[in-house]
Amino acid sequence: MSDLFKEKASDWDANQMRTQLSSAIGASILAHVPLDGNMAVMDFGAGTGLLTSHVAPRVKSIDAVDTSTAMLEKLVAKPEFQGKVIAVCQDIIELPLVSRYDLIISAMTMHHVEDTDKLFATFAKHLRPGGTIAIADLDKEDGTFHEAGTEGIYHHGFAREELKNTIANNSFVDIHFHNAHSIERNGKSYPVFLVTATNANV
Ligand SMILES: C[S@@+](CC[C@H](N)C(=O)[O-])C[C@H]1O[C@@H](n2cnc3c(N)ncnc32)[C@H](O)[C@@H]1O
């Protein structure tokens, strides 16, 4: 699999839009998901760890799952993650992990996954009974958020009602959407939601 983030990884964290977005998503998770020091967490599509950094101090461990070696190299180089965050370079949709988590978080990765239904089935499979998801991505947009021709974009954001049905169909309950942030760019607003839900499997 080619690494679509190889070129972007080197200066990923230098972009203020990205750091502000991950701060806002992190704040929304802290506001809506009770965290504690015993929790095992997965950050799906963790990249360089921008979102991970907001949650790591409040939980026991984070497995930072990503398919980009270049992005994860940046994450593992961060000294604050030592002993707390483990990088996992694997496509868990095709090759699931044996680990189970109390919480799965994710920022701006869902639109890179073609089969959203399979993604939520994968999340359900990786959660402990009663585990939680907190997933952030763009609301439905007109296709202008990414530059035309950007590879690996399967969705121009998500319609909340449609996504809610997909999540419910994969054994999740208590599904709530929160307004996490709005990205202002070229005179346009791109709202970002955080959806939280609980796995009903016992
Ligand atoms: C837009 S970046 C977001 C990175 C990070 N969450 C952040 O907010 O800075 C999307 C990330 O998802 C990763 N990704 C794309 N498809 C993936 C998949 N199927 N499984 C895991 N990670 C994936 C990419 O490699 C990239 O690091």
The ligand as a Gaussian input file, in Angstrom:
#p B3LYP/6-31G(d) Opt

LIG

0 1
 C       -6.215000      13.714000       7.863000
 S       -5.081000      12.664000       8.688000
 C       -5.525000      12.921000      10.397000
 C       -4.412000      12.558000      11.338000
 C       -4.703000      12.906000      12.807000
 N       -5.881000      12.221000      13.299000
 C       -4.862000      14.404000      12.986000
 O       -5.976000      14.854000      13.267000
 O       -3.874000      15.122000      12.810000
 C       -5.735000      11.067000       8.350000
 C       -4.875000       9.926000       8.879000
 O       -5.597000       8.698000       8.673000
 C       -4.683000       7.712000       8.259000
 N       -5.448000       6.661000       7.574000
 C       -6.038000       6.698000       6.361000
 N       -6.650000       5.524000       6.114000
 C       -6.473000       4.745000       7.210000
 C       -6.872000       3.420000       7.580000
 N       -7.595000       2.651000       6.757000
 N       -6.492000       2.935000       8.785000
 C       -5.756000       3.716000       9.627000
 N       -5.336000       4.961000       9.340000
 C       -5.699000       5.463000       8.150000
 C       -3.687000       8.453000       7.395000
 O       -2.494000       7.742000       7.236000
 C       -3.524000       9.745000       8.181000
 O       -2.498000       9.671000       9.130000

